[in-house]
Every structure is written in structure tokens, then in C-alpha cells.
């Protein structure tokens, strides 16, 4: 990612549908520490990395914020298109070593390097309408075929490390994650939960859960209905006097499947 302009970075996205929205994410980083509640709230908005003409934040910024947090629980508000892969990995590891609980809210986007940071959360909450994206590592290189092959080898090794990080949360196979990385995959909040990346998606409607006693309730209703439909409210079944055994069996079957 070093030596790459922001425009170069966004051109690397295979899906250009969201690029204009991603470019509009405001660059914002700050940390507020509350000693009364023993929590520290960190806002991470915008491009990640120290090589973006001082309009970004780096792993060093996060490291200092975490040091200032002490043993506080950390709440991170995340909205980022990504940026420097190695800064993202460094931030992930720094958060994983933190003693307190780490909760990350994806307010808008967690793409590329930001998706790596998101994996450090003890609880990752996808807010309403938010998205999560994983893709191949990339760089711009000029030089000989030997230099390009060498860079490709480095990118492949980098990807393996990033997939290792995704696999700390994913509930699918490593090969499936690799395929999704290669394809550049965008996840809705609900899909991020389904694959295991996120803990929950705020504002989504969960499938209704049938009460555990529903079978007993249904059986009770069936019994009540059969009693109501008996002739003259009889409390016992009438005993057939001349019916054949096959007719009796047929009547019983009809009642069983009422």
C-alpha cells in the first residue's frame, strides 16, 4: 500500500458502486476516556495508515489511545474504506492484547484493512445499513518481471496472514474465505453475522422463535375441538354396534389427523 495515492487505492476495488460514498467518509480520529464508567470510546473514521499526507491515522495513534485507556473497556466506532494493510494488522493485534473488553460498532463501512481491525472485537455490532468487505491485498509496483513476481509472492503471503485473522471468527472453511477474498465480497449486516464475522446486526428483524410448549398447546386445542364436535356433547366416543372393523379403523384414522 505504500506509495499509493487515495485515487489509486479506490481504483483497486473491483466493485466501484460504492467508491463515491467511501470517498466521502470524513477523516476523524479521537479517544475519550471515562474513569467513572471505566470505558474508553475511540472513533476511527476514514482511511487507515500513516502515508496519506497526514490526513489519516496510524497504528501508532491507536497504540497511544489504548495505552491511555489503561484497563478500561474499549468501545470503537468504526467507519472506514480501509487503507494500509500492515497498519490494519498492527491495530488488530494491539486490540487483541488489550486487557479490557473490546466492542466495535460498524457505523457505516468496514472495508479492506478496516475489516481486519473489526476482527479484534470481543463483540462486533453491525449497525443498521452498515457493510463489511474483504478483498485481495494490492499494491502498485513499477519494475522488471522479477520484481513483479517477487511482489506477487509477498502479497500472497500477506493474504494468508489476513485469512488467518478472518478465520478467528468465520464459521465456514478456509477455502471458502479465500474464494471470497479473491472475488472481493461485500456483506450486509445480516450476512456478516451469518458468516460469523459479526456478533449481531442492530435493527434487523430476527426470525420468530416458536415457543417450546407449542406442541402441548396444539394438542390441548385439538382435544378441546374434538370434545366440542361430539354429538350432544357426549363425554365418551359412541361404540359402533354393526360397523365392520375396517370402518372403525377408518373413523379412528380420520380423528387422529383432525
N, C-alpha and C positions, 0 to 999 in steps of 0.2 A: 504493500500500500504506500510505501514511502515514495516521494517524488511525484505523486499523483495529485492532480487538481480535483476540486469538487466536481467539476463537469465530467472529468474522466471517470471519477468514481461512479456517478449516476449512470453513465453510459454502459457500465458493466452489467447493469440489471437487465436480464433477458426480457422481463415484463416491464415495459415502460409506461404502463397505465397509471401508475401511482407516483411517478417521478416528480411531477409538478407539486403534488401535495407534500412529498417528502422534503423537497427543497424549501418549503415554506415553514418547516418546523423551526421555531425560534431557538437560538442558541442560548441556553440557560443552565447554569450550574450553581447551586448553593447548598449549604448544610445548616440546619438549625438543631441545636442540642437542647433538650428539655430535661433538666436534672430532677424536676419534681416527678415526672412520669417515667424517667429512665428510658427515654426514647430519643432517637436522632432521626430527623427527616431530611433526606437528601434528594434533590431534584436533579435529574440527568436528562436534559433536553438537547437535541441537536447531534452534530457529528462528533464521533469519538476519535481522539488521537491528538498528538501534540504537533503535528506537522501541517496544520491547516491555517497558517498565517495568524496564529494567536486568537482565532475565533472559535476555538473548541476547548475541550478539557481532556485531560490525560489520566493515565493510571496513577500518576503522582498526585494529582488533585484528589482522587478518590482515596488514596492511601492516607493522605493527611486528614481527610474528613473522618475516616474510620478511626484513626488514632485519637482524634478529638472526641469521638463518640465513647471511647473507653469500653465499658462492658454494656452500654445501652443496647436495647433492641433497635434495629435499624429499619426504617421504612423508606423505600426508594420509589419515587415517582419517575417512571421511565417513558421516554418518547423520543426515539432515535432511529435514523435510517442506517446506522452502523458507522463504520469508519475503519480505523486501524485494527487489524485482526489481533496483533500481539498485545495492544493495549486492552482489547476486549478480554483476551485470555488472562492477562495480568489482573484485571479488575475482578474477574470471576474467581480466581484463586485467592485474592486478597479478601473477598467477601466470604468465601468458604471457610477461611481461617478465623473469622470473627466469632467471638465467644457468645454474643447475644443472638437472638432470633433475627433473621433477615426476611422481611416481607417486601415483595416488589409488586407494584401496581403498574401494569402496562396501560398508560393513559391513551396512547394512540397507536404507536408503532414500535415493534421490537424486531428490527431487521438486521441481518448480517451480524456484525460484531455485537450489536445490542442483544441479539437473541442468545449469544454466548453468555453475556452478563446475566441475563434472565435466569439461566440455569443455576445460578448460585443461590436462588431464593429457597428458603425453607417453605415459604408459601408464595406462589406466583398467581396473582389475580389479574385476569384479563378483563379490563373494563369494557363497558358496552360499546360495541362497534370497533374495538381495537383489533389489530392484526399482528401476526408473527410470521417472519420469513427467514428461511435458511437457503443458502446457495453456495456455489463453489468459491474457493479462495481465488483472488485475482490480483494481478499486478501489471504494470506497463514496463516493458523492457525493450531496450534497443541494443542490438549487437549481433554476434555471429550465431549460427545454428547451435554451436556448442553451448554458448551462454544461454540460449533459449531452452535447450534441453535440460540444462542444469537448473534453471528457474522452474521448469515444469516439475522436476523431481522434488524441489523444495516445497512447491505448492501442494503436491500430493501428500507429502509428509505432514504439512500443516493441516490439511484436511483431515487426515487420520486422527490427529490430536483433537480437532474440533468435534469430530464424530464421537470420540471418546467422551467428550463433555456432554453431548446430546444424549448419549446412551446412559448417563446417570439418571435420566428422567424418562426416557422413551420406553413405551411398553410394546414396541414392535422390534423386529430383528435389525441387526446392524446393517445388513444388506439393504433392507427397505429404507433405512435412514440415509444410507449412501446414495441410493437412487433418488431420493427426494432432494438431497443436496445437489446432485448433478443436474437435476431438472429445474432447480430454483422453485421452491414450493412455498406458497403463501397460505397461511392458516387463518381462518376466522377464529374468534374467541372460543367458540364451541369446539372446533376441530383441534385447537391447541390443547384443550382439556382431554379430548378423546384419545390423542396420541400419547398423553402423559406429560407433556411439557408444562402445562399449567395445572394449578390446583383447582381453580374454579373460574367460571365466567360470570361476571356480575350482570344482572338484568335479564338473563336468559331464562326461559320457562322450562323447568325440568319435566320429564315425562311423569305422569301421575303414577303413584305407587299404590297398588291395590292393597287394602287393609288385610292384615294377616288373618283376621277372623271372617273374611268374606265367604269362605266355603260353608262355615257353620251358619252364617246369616242366610245364605241362599237355601240351605237345607230346611231351615226353620220356615222360611217363606213358602217353600214347596209343600211342606206338611200342612201349613195353615190353609193354603189354597185347596188341597185335596179334601180337607175337612169341610170347607165351605161348599164345595161342589157335590158332596154326598147327598143322595135323595133324602128329603125330610130330616136333614141334619143328623143322620144316623151316626152313632159313635163307633159302629163296627161295620166292616165290609159285609154286604149280603152274601149268603152262602148259596151258590148255584145248586139247583136241585136236579136238573136234567141236562146240564151242559156237558159237552164232551171235554176230555182233558185238554185237547188242543185249543178249544175255545177259551177255557180258563187260563191257559198259558198265554194266549194272545192278549187277554184283558190285563193280565199282570204286567206284560211287557209294555203295553200302552201306558199304564200308570207309572212304571219305572222311568220312562222317558218323557213324562209330562212336562 
